[in-house]
Amino acid sequence: MGTLMIFCFLVSIAINGFAYQNCSFEPPIMGWSSWNTYRVNINEELIKKQADALISNGLKEVGYRYINIDDGFFGYRNSKGVMQTHPERFPNGLKHISEYIHSLGLKAGIYSDAGSNTCGSIWDDDKNGVGSGLYGFEHQDAELYFNDWGFDFIKIDYCGACQELELDEEKRYTEIRKAIDKVAGNHVSINICRWAFPGTWAKNLASSWRISGDISPNWNSVKYIIGKNLYLSAYAGDGHYNDMDMLEIGRGMARNEEEVHFGMWCIMSSPLLIGCDMTNISEQSLELLKNTELIALNQDRLGLQAYVVQHEGEGYVLVKDIEQLRGNVRAVALYNPSDVECKFNVPLEVLELSGKTKIRDLIKRKNIGKTDKALSYTLPGRSVMILRLESEKRIEPCRYEAEWAYLPCFNDLGKKKKPVLYTPMKEASGGMKVINIGGSKENYIEWNNVYSENGGLYEMTVYYCPKSNRKLDVYVNRDKPLTIDMVDDEKEDNNISSVTVQIELKPGYNVIRMGSSYCWAPDIDCFYLKRLSSK
């Protein structure tokens, strides 16, 4: 697992479940991986040349540290089941490669599958991958990969476990994590590669987890993956991250598309693993990969993922704190995934900012002005602006969207008939709602960062979709629930109703949870807060 760094600059008392204030967490990993360009067609000299190129291109200097060997190194298991490397591709073995990578001041990553057979054996007809997965060899392979060969990181695929054996994801990855911890210790960083958000359990096992299928070097693929991650911010943080897959920078995409690709991976705190041939990369693509101002967003010590605060027309506005929680500096993305021009008008209060605000374009690396009202820009299709805003004042938020909230029962595996989901709704305030909460104590929706500067009495208005036979229990800081009587008007599927109650918040961060333990709760759009009195 990604190890939490032990130093905090301003440690605060845990306030209602929000247990840190401006701590530093292990950031997403940065480096290079072999799969995108070479798939299983790798060898000893190729890996060494890529490691050398990472150094010579100045990528190590800006934070890239890992050289990850993906599928294709497998040879066979000997009579004792010990994995041997491919005799032609890696005649000197992987310990030799790991030592070479470490000699350059870099870290070494390796690959396996949670099942018996690797993805390369299934999709690339690499017969050496048959029987090379971890299934049945967890402790033995962990001893070899991390103690004998000295690797620091492992990507664990799921082709053999899912497409062939239909194993249970949580159980299987838990078995592997326990084996690695027992044999090699919990310093080994794990990436869960299940090609969809696997569930909230992943955070206990891995430093990152894939949230989509494999990336390709084209716009539709990049756009699709960004779309999959737009509403997963609640599951990133504390040194654990949603993995949007390896970078396709330097593999033939247009300049504007590469800017969207890298900029959004950075502001959404995805691991940054270069996937191109680093010995033959254009200066333009290399310059983008070395943009230290974008990298700073990705490696920011708060470890947060940007979330959507405005979605109008084709445009999305994302924001996150950087440098200091609840500070006056925030990172913003204006993202236009469409093929046509998109106009953005973003009032500063939507970003929780007020007063004169300095604006810096992080892609162009230059200051572009000031405002005390709104961000107003027109962007061409397939483009993004990544901005650093520094304002005079941070204001208290009043709106909390359902799509920002944590759903403990959410996953994207598609195995349940009525899964709890973030789903589009045109009439909803942010264009999204959450459906299928309730029915058990565990199936709730929770916001753990409801902020009140001074605490006190608030009016809370909940917007929801009315349906018959629904109840809603509201917990504030996990006190006794307040049961709200819901309107049962089902005249139209797109109908939204509201109900207003009074709640009391403590100074700082508060936790608000909604659900219904014994029946379904209504679909939730958002809630608004209005201060009535201070403490």
C-alpha positions as CSV (number, residue, x, y, z in Angstrom):
1,M,0.0,0.0,0.0
2,G,1.0,3.6,-0.5
3,T,2.6,4.5,2.8
4,L,1.3,7.6,4.5
5,M,4.2,10.0,5.0
6,I,4.6,10.5,8.7
7,F,5.1,14.3,8.8
8,C,2.2,16.7,8.9
9,F,2.7,20.4,8.7
10,L,-0.3,21.5,10.7
11,V,-1.9,18.6,12.6
12,S,-5.3,19.2,13.9
13,I,-7.6,17.3,16.2
14,A,-9.9,15.0,14.2
15,I,-13.2,16.8,13.7
16,N,-16.2,14.5,13.1
17,G,-14.4,12.0,10.9
18,F,-12.1,14.4,9.0
19,A,-8.9,13.3,10.6
20,Y,-6.3,15.6,9.2
21,Q,-5.6,19.2,8.5
22,N,-3.0,20.0,5.8
23,C,-1.1,16.7,6.1
24,S,1.2,15.3,3.4
25,F,0.4,12.0,1.8
26,E,2.3,9.8,-0.5
27,P,1.5,11.2,-4.0
28,P,0.4,9.2,-7.1
29,I,3.4,7.4,-8.6
30,M,5.2,8.8,-11.7
31,G,7.3,6.9,-14.1
32,W,7.2,4.7,-17.3
33,S,5.5,1.4,-18.1
34,S,6.1,-0.9,-21.0
35,W,2.6,-2.0,-22.0
36,N,1.2,0.8,-24.2
37,T,3.9,0.7,-26.8
38,Y,5.4,-2.8,-26.5
39,R,2.7,-5.1,-24.9
40,V,4.5,-8.5,-24.4
41,N,7.3,-7.7,-26.8
42,I,9.8,-6.5,-24.3
43,N,13.4,-7.5,-23.5
44,E,16.3,-6.7,-21.3
45,E,18.0,-4.1,-23.5
46,L,14.7,-2.4,-24.2
47,I,13.9,-1.8,-20.5
48,K,17.5,-0.6,-19.9
49,K,17.2,1.9,-22.8
50,Q,13.9,3.3,-21.5
51,A,15.4,3.7,-18.0
52,D,18.4,5.5,-19.5
53,A,16.0,7.7,-21.6
54,L,14.0,8.7,-18.6
55,I,17.2,10.0,-17.1
56,S,18.6,11.7,-20.2
57,N,15.3,13.4,-21.0
58,G,15.3,15.0,-17.6
59,L,12.2,13.2,-16.5
60,K,13.7,12.0,-13.2
61,E,14.4,15.6,-12.3
62,V,10.7,16.5,-12.4
63,G,9.5,13.5,-10.5
64,Y,9.3,10.5,-12.7
65,R,10.8,7.6,-10.7
66,Y,9.3,4.2,-11.7
67,I,10.3,1.9,-14.5
68,N,7.5,-0.7,-14.6
69,I,7.9,-4.0,-16.5
70,D,4.4,-5.1,-17.6
71,D,3.4,-8.5,-19.1
72,G,5.9,-10.3,-21.2
73,F,8.7,-11.2,-18.9
74,F,7.4,-14.7,-18.0
75,G,9.2,-17.8,-19.0
76,Y,8.0,-20.9,-17.1
77,R,7.6,-22.3,-13.7
78,N,10.2,-25.0,-12.7
79,S,9.5,-28.3,-11.1
80,K,9.1,-26.5,-7.7
81,G,6.7,-23.9,-9.2
82,V,9.3,-21.1,-9.1
83,M,8.8,-18.5,-11.9
84,Q,11.7,-18.3,-14.4
85,T,12.1,-15.3,-16.7
86,H,11.8,-15.6,-20.5
87,P,15.1,-17.1,-21.5
88,E,15.4,-15.1,-24.8
89,R,13.9,-11.8,-23.7
90,F,15.6,-11.7,-20.3
91,P,18.6,-14.0,-20.3
92,N,20.1,-12.4,-17.2
93,G,16.9,-12.5,-15.2
94,L,14.8,-9.7,-13.6
95,K,17.0,-9.3,-10.6
96,H,19.7,-7.9,-12.9
97,I,17.1,-5.5,-14.4
98,S,15.9,-4.4,-11.0
99,E,19.4,-3.7,-9.8
100,Y,20.1,-1.7,-13.0
101,I,17.0,0.4,-12.4
102,H,17.9,1.0,-8.8
103,S,21.5,2.0,-9.8
104,L,20.0,4.9,-11.6
105,G,18.2,6.1,-8.5
106,L,14.8,4.8,-9.8
107,K,12.2,2.4,-8.5
108,A,11.3,-0.9,-10.3
109,G,7.8,-2.2,-10.9
110,I,6.6,-5.6,-12.0
111,Y,3.4,-7.2,-13.2
112,S,1.2,-10.3,-12.6
113,D,-2.4,-11.5,-12.7
114,A,-4.8,-12.3,-9.8
115,G,-5.7,-15.5,-11.7
116,S,-3.6,-18.3,-13.2
117,N,-3.2,-16.9,-16.7
118,T,-2.0,-13.4,-17.7
119,C,-3.7,-10.9,-20.0
120,G,-0.9,-11.4,-22.5
121,S,-1.6,-15.1,-22.7
122,I,-5.3,-14.4,-23.5
123,W,-5.0,-11.4,-25.8
124,D,-1.5,-11.6,-27.3
125,D,-1.3,-15.4,-27.5
126,D,1.8,-15.4,-25.3
127,K,1.9,-19.0,-24.2
128,N,4.4,-18.2,-21.5
129,G,1.7,-16.3,-19.6
130,V,-0.3,-19.5,-19.1
131,G,0.0,-20.5,-15.4
132,S,2.2,-17.5,-14.7
133,G,-0.4,-15.6,-12.6
134,L,-0.4,-15.4,-8.8
135,Y,-3.3,-17.8,-8.2
136,G,-1.9,-20.6,-6.0
137,F,1.6,-19.0,-5.9
138,E,1.0,-15.8,-3.9
139,H,3.6,-16.3,-1.2
140,Q,6.1,-17.9,-3.5
141,D,5.9,-15.2,-6.1
142,A,6.0,-12.5,-3.5
143,E,9.2,-13.9,-2.1
144,L,10.7,-13.9,-5.6
145,Y,9.5,-10.6,-6.9
146,F,10.0,-8.4,-3.8
147,N,12.7,-10.1,-1.7
148,D,14.9,-11.9,-4.2
149,W,14.4,-9.6,-7.2
150,G,13.9,-6.4,-5.2
151,F,10.8,-4.9,-7.0
152,D,9.0,-2.0,-5.3
153,F,5.6,-2.0,-7.1
154,I,3.3,-4.5,-8.7
155,K,0.4,-4.1,-11.1
156,I,-2.1,-7.0,-10.6
157,D,-4.3,-7.6,-13.6
158,Y,-7.6,-9.6,-13.6
159,C,-7.9,-11.4,-16.9
160,G,-7.2,-14.9,-15.6
161,A,-9.3,-14.3,-12.5
162,C,-12.3,-12.7,-14.2
163,Q,-12.6,-13.8,-17.9
164,E,-11.7,-17.4,-17.1
165,L,-12.4,-18.2,-13.4
166,E,-15.0,-15.5,-12.3
167,L,-13.3,-15.1,-8.9
168,D,-14.6,-12.6,-6.4
169,E,-12.6,-9.4,-6.6
170,E,-12.4,-8.3,-3.0
171,K,-11.6,-11.8,-1.7
172,R,-8.9,-12.4,-4.4
173,Y,-7.1,-9.1,-4.0
174,T,-7.3,-9.4,-0.2
175,E,-5.6,-12.8,-0.3
176,I,-2.8,-11.3,-2.5
177,R,-2.3,-8.3,-0.2
178,K,-2.1,-10.5,2.9
179,A,0.5,-12.7,1.2
180,I,2.7,-9.8,0.1
181,D,2.5,-8.2,3.5
182,K,3.5,-11.4,5.2
183,V,6.4,-12.1,2.9
184,A,7.7,-8.7,1.9
185,G,6.1,-6.2,4.2
186,N,3.5,-3.5,3.5
187,H,5.9,-1.1,1.8
188,V,5.2,-2.7,-1.6
189,S,2.9,-0.5,-3.7
190,I,0.0,-2.3,-5.3
191,N,-2.1,-1.3,-8.3
192,I,-5.5,-3.1,-8.8
193,C,-6.2,-3.5,-12.5
194,R,-9.8,-4.5,-12.6
195,W,-10.8,-2.1,-15.5
196,A,-13.6,-0.5,-13.4
197,F,-13.9,1.1,-10.0
198,P,-13.8,-2.1,-8.0
199,G,-15.3,-0.9,-4.7
200,T,-14.5,1.0,-1.6
201,W,-12.6,-2.0,-0.2
202,A,-9.7,-1.3,-2.7
203,K,-8.4,1.6,-0.5
204,N,-7.5,-0.9,2.2
205,L,-5.4,-2.9,-0.2
206,A,-3.9,-0.7,-2.9
207,S,-2.3,2.7,-3.5
208,S,-4.3,2.9,-6.8
209,W,-6.9,1.1,-8.8
210,R,-8.0,1.3,-12.4
211,I,-11.4,2.8,-13.1
212,S,-11.7,1.9,-16.8
213,G,-10.7,-0.4,-19.6
214,D,-7.3,0.0,-21.3
215,I,-6.5,3.3,-22.8
216,S,-5.7,3.8,-26.5
217,P,-3.8,6.7,-28.2
218,N,-7.0,8.5,-29.5
219,W,-9.4,11.2,-28.4
220,N,-12.4,8.9,-27.8
221,S,-10.5,6.8,-25.4
222,V,-9.1,9.7,-23.4
223,K,-12.6,11.4,-23.3
224,Y,-14.2,8.1,-22.1
225,I,-11.8,7.6,-19.3
226,I,-12.1,11.2,-18.0
227,G,-15.9,10.7,-18.1
228,K,-15.5,7.6,-16.0
229,N,-13.6,9.5,-13.3
230,L,-15.6,12.8,-13.2
231,Y,-17.6,11.6,-10.2
232,L,-15.2,9.5,-8.3
233,S,-13.4,12.2,-6.2
234,A,-14.9,10.8,-2.9
235,Y,-12.8,7.7,-3.3
236,A,-9.4,9.3,-3.8
237,G,-7.2,10.7,-1.0
238,D,-5.1,9.8,1.9
239,G,-2.4,8.5,-0.4
240,H,-4.8,6.3,-2.5
241,Y,-5.9,7.2,-6.1
242,N,-8.2,6.5,-9.0
243,D,-5.9,5.3,-11.8
244,M,-7.0,6.6,-15.3
245,D,-4.4,4.2,-16.9
246,M,-1.0,4.9,-18.5
247,L,-0.3,8.1,-20.5
248,E,-0.5,8.1,-24.3
249,I,1.5,11.4,-24.6
250,G,4.0,11.0,-27.5
251,R,2.0,8.4,-29.4
252,G,0.4,10.5,-32.1
253,M,-2.4,12.5,-30.6
254,A,-2.9,16.2,-31.5
255,R,-1.4,18.9,-29.3
256,N,-4.7,20.0,-27.8
257,E,-5.7,16.4,-27.1
258,E,-2.5,15.8,-25.3
259,E,-3.0,18.9,-23.2
260,V,-6.4,17.6,-22.2
261,H,-5.0,14.2,-21.5
262,F,-2.1,15.3,-19.3
263,G,-3.9,18.2,-17.7
264,M,-6.9,16.2,-16.6
265,W,-4.7,13.3,-15.3
266,C,-2.8,15.8,-13.3
267,I,-5.7,17.7,-11.7
268,M,-7.6,14.5,-11.0
269,S,-4.5,13.0,-9.3
270,S,-4.1,9.9,-11.4
271,P,-0.8,8.0,-11.4
272,L,1.4,9.4,-14.2
273,L,3.0,6.5,-16.1
274,I,4.5,7.4,-19.5
275,G,3.6,4.8,-22.1
276,C,5.6,5.9,-25.2
277,D,9.0,5.1,-26.5
278,M,11.1,7.6,-24.5
279,T,14.0,7.3,-26.8
280,N,11.9,8.7,-29.7
281,I,9.6,11.3,-28.2
282,S,8.9,14.8,-29.8
283,E,10.1,17.9,-28.0
284,Q,6.5,19.1,-27.8
285,S,5.3,16.0,-26.0
286,L,8.4,15.9,-23.8
287,E,7.8,19.5,-22.8
288,L,4.3,18.8,-21.8
289,L,5.3,15.7,-19.7
290,K,7.9,18.0,-17.9
291,N,5.4,20.8,-17.1
292,T,6.3,21.2,-13.5
293,E,3.3,23.4,-12.7
294,L,0.9,20.7,-13.9
295,I,2.9,18.0,-12.1
296,A,2.6,20.1,-8.9
297,L,-1.2,19.7,-9.0
298,N,-0.8,15.9,-9.3
299,Q,1.8,15.6,-6.6
300,D,0.2,18.2,-4.3
301,R,0.7,17.2,-0.6
302,L,-3.1,17.2,0.1
303,G,-3.5,14.3,-2.3
304,L,-7.0,15.4,-3.5
305,Q,-8.9,14.7,-6.8
306,A,-10.7,17.6,-8.5
307,Y,-14.5,17.4,-8.5
308,V,-17.2,18.8,-10.8
309,V,-18.7,22.0,-9.5
310,Q,-20.5,23.2,-12.7
311,H,-21.8,21.4,-15.7
312,E,-23.5,23.6,-18.3
313,G,-24.0,22.6,-21.9
314,E,-21.0,20.6,-23.0
315,G,-18.6,22.1,-20.5
316,Y,-17.4,20.9,-17.1
317,V,-15.7,22.9,-14.4
318,L,-13.6,21.0,-11.8
319,V,-11.9,22.3,-8.7
320,K,-9.8,21.2,-5.8
321,D,-7.8,22.6,-2.9
322,I,-4.0,22.7,-3.3
323,E,-1.3,23.6,-0.9
324,Q,-3.6,24.1,2.1
325,L,-7.1,22.8,3.0
326,R,-9.7,25.6,2.9
327,G,-7.0,28.0,1.7
328,N,-7.3,30.8,-0.8
329,V,-5.5,28.9,-3.6
330,R,-7.4,26.4,-5.7
331,A,-6.8,24.6,-8.9
332,V,-9.6,24.7,-11.6
333,A,-10.1,23.0,-14.9
334,L,-12.4,24.3,-17.6
335,Y,-12.9,21.2,-19.7
336,N,-14.6,21.1,-23.1
337,P,-14.9,17.4,-24.3
338,S,-17.1,18.3,-27.3
339,D,-16.1,18.9,-30.9
340,V,-17.6,22.5,-30.9
341,E,-16.8,25.7,-29.1
342,C,-17.9,26.0,-25.5
343,K,-18.5,29.2,-23.4
344,F,-17.7,29.2,-19.7
345,N,-19.0,31.6,-17.2
346,V,-18.0,30.6,-13.7
347,P,-18.9,32.9,-10.8
348,L,-16.2,32.9,-8.1
349,E,-18.7,31.9,-5.4
350,V,-19.2,28.6,-7.3
351,L,-15.5,28.0,-6.6
352,E,-15.9,29.2,-2.9
353,L,-13.7,32.3,-3.6
354,S,-14.2,36.0,-3.2
355,G,-12.4,39.2,-3.8
356,K,-9.6,40.0,-6.3
357,T,-8.4,36.7,-7.7
358,K,-5.2,36.1,-9.6
359,I,-5.4,33.7,-12.5
360,R,-2.5,31.7,-13.8
361,D,-2.7,29.4,-16.9
362,L,-0.7,26.3,-15.9
363,I,-0.5,24.8,-19.4
364,K,1.0,28.0,-20.9
365,R,2.8,28.7,-17.6
366,K,1.9,32.4,-17.5
367,N,-0.3,34.8,-15.5
368,I,-3.4,35.8,-17.5
369,G,-5.1,38.4,-15.4
370,K,-7.3,39.0,-12.4
371,T,-11.0,39.0,-11.6
372,D,-13.4,39.7,-8.7
373,K,-16.5,38.3,-10.4
374,A,-16.2,35.3,-12.6
375,L,-14.1,33.2,-15.0
376,S,-15.3,33.9,-18.5
377,Y,-13.6,32.1,-21.4
378,T,-14.6,30.5,-24.7
379,L,-12.8,27.2,-25.4
380,P,-12.5,25.4,-28.7
381,G,-13.6,21.7,-29.0
382,R,-11.4,19.1,-27.3
383,S,-9.6,21.5,-25.1
384,V,-9.0,22.4,-21.5
385,M,-7.7,25.3,-19.4
386,I,-6.0,24.4,-16.2
387,L,-5.8,27.3,-13.8
388,R,-4.3,28.3,-10.5
389,L,-6.5,30.8,-8.7
390,E,-5.4,32.8,-5.7
391,S,-8.1,34.9,-4.1
392,E,-8.4,37.3,-1.2
393,K,-10.9,35.2,0.7
394,R,-12.2,31.7,0.9
395,I,-16.0,31.6,1.5
396,E,-18.1,29.0,3.3
397,P,-19.9,26.7,0.8
398,C,-23.6,26.4,0.8
399,R,-24.2,23.7,-1.8
400,Y,-23.3,20.0,-1.6
401,E,-24.0,17.8,-4.7
402,A,-24.9,14.1,-4.3
403,E,-22.2,13.3,-6.9
404,W,-19.5,14.6,-4.5
405,A,-20.5,12.2,-1.8
406,Y,-19.1,8.9,-0.6
407,L,-21.1,5.7,-1.3
408,P,-19.7,2.8,0.7
409,C,-21.7,0.3,-1.4
410,F,-20.7,1.7,-4.8
411,N,-18.7,-0.1,-7.4
412,D,-18.7,-0.1,-11.2
413,L,-18.6,-3.9,-11.7
414,G,-22.1,-4.1,-12.9
415,K,-23.0,-7.3,-10.9
416,K,-26.0,-6.0,-9.0
417,K,-29.6,-5.6,-10.3
418,K,-30.1,-2.4,-8.3
419,P,-26.7,-0.9,-7.7
420,V,-26.2,2.4,-5.9
421,L,-25.1,4.8,-8.7
422,Y,-24.2,8.3,-9.7
423,T,-26.4,8.8,-12.8
424,P,-27.3,11.7,-15.1
425,M,-30.5,13.7,-14.7
426,K,-30.9,16.8,-16.8
427,E,-33.1,18.5,-14.2
428,A,-30.7,18.0,-11.3
429,S,-28.7,20.9,-10.1
430,G,-25.4,19.5,-11.4
431,G,-26.9,17.3,-14.0
432,M,-26.4,14.2,-11.7
433,K,-28.2,12.4,-8.9
434,V,-27.6,9.3,-6.7
435,I,-30.0,6.4,-7.0
436,N,-30.7,3.2,-5.0
437,I,-29.5,4.2,-1.5
438,G,-31.1,2.6,1.5
439,G,-32.4,-0.8,2.2
440,S,-29.7,-1.5,4.8
441,K,-27.6,0.4,7.3
442,E,-24.5,0.1,5.1
443,N,-26.0,1.6,2.0
444,Y,-25.9,5.3,2.6
445,I,-24.7,8.5,1.1
446,E,-22.2,10.6,3.1
447,W,-20.5,14.0,2.9
448,N,-17.5,14.1,5.3
449,N,-16.4,17.6,4.5
450,V,-19.4,19.8,5.3
451,Y,-17.7,23.0,6.4
452,S,-18.9,25.6,8.9
453,E,-16.6,28.3,9.9
454,N,-18.1,29.1,13.3
455,G,-20.7,26.4,13.7
456,G,-24.3,27.0,14.7
457,L,-27.8,26.5,13.5
458,Y,-28.5,26.0,9.8
459,E,-31.4,25.5,7.6
460,M,-30.8,22.5,5.3
461,T,-32.9,22.0,2.2
462,V,-32.6,18.6,0.6
463,Y,-33.5,18.2,-3.1
464,Y,-34.7,14.7,-4.1
465,C,-36.8,12.8,-6.6
466,P,-40.1,11.8,-4.9
467,K,-41.2,8.2,-5.1
468,S,-43.8,6.2,-3.1
469,N,-42.9,4.3,0.0
470,R,-39.5,6.0,0.6
471,K,-38.1,7.4,3.8
472,L,-35.0,9.4,4.5
473,D,-32.9,9.4,7.7
474,V,-30.4,12.3,8.1
475,Y,-27.5,11.9,10.5
476,V,-25.4,15.0,11.4
477,N,-22.0,14.0,12.9
478,R,-23.5,10.5,13.3
479,D,-25.9,11.6,16.1
480,K,-29.4,10.2,16.3
481,P,-31.1,10.3,12.9
482,L,-33.6,12.9,11.9
483,T,-36.4,11.1,9.9
484,I,-37.8,13.3,7.1
485,D,-41.3,12.8,5.7
486,M,-41.0,12.7,1.9
487,V,-43.5,13.9,-0.7
488,D,-44.8,11.0,-2.7
489,D,-45.6,12.8,-5.9
490,E,-44.7,10.6,-8.9
491,K,-46.4,12.5,-11.6
492,E,-43.2,12.7,-13.7
493,D,-40.0,10.8,-13.7
494,N,-38.0,14.1,-13.8
495,N,-39.8,15.7,-10.9
496,I,-37.7,17.2,-8.1
497,S,-39.0,18.1,-4.7
498,S,-37.4,19.6,-1.6
499,V,-37.7,19.5,2.1
500,T,-36.2,21.8,4.7
501,V,-35.1,21.0,8.2
502,Q,-32.9,22.6,10.8
503,I,-29.6,21.1,11.8
504,E,-26.7,22.2,14.1
505,L,-23.1,22.1,12.8
506,K,-19.9,22.3,14.7
507,P,-17.0,24.6,13.7
508,G,-14.8,23.0,11.0
509,Y,-15.7,19.9,9.2
510,N,-18.9,18.0,9.8
511,V,-20.3,14.7,8.5
512,I,-23.7,14.5,7.0
513,R,-25.1,11.1,6.1
514,M,-28.4,10.2,4.5
515,G,-30.0,6.8,4.1
516,S,-32.8,4.5,5.2
517,S,-32.0,1.3,7.0
518,Y,-35.1,-0.7,6.3
519,C,-36.5,0.6,3.0
520,W,-35.3,2.5,-0.1
521,A,-34.5,6.2,0.2
522,P,-35.4,8.7,-2.5
523,D,-32.9,9.6,-5.2
524,I,-30.8,12.5,-4.0
525,D,-29.9,15.6,-6.1
526,C,-28.2,17.9,-3.6
527,F,-28.6,19.9,-0.4
528,Y,-28.2,23.6,0.4
529,L,-27.3,25.2,3.7
530,K,-28.4,28.5,5.1
531,R,-26.9,29.9,8.3
532,L,-29.5,30.9,10.9
533,S,-27.2,31.6,13.9
534,S,-23.6,31.2,15.0
535,K,-22.4,29.6,18.2
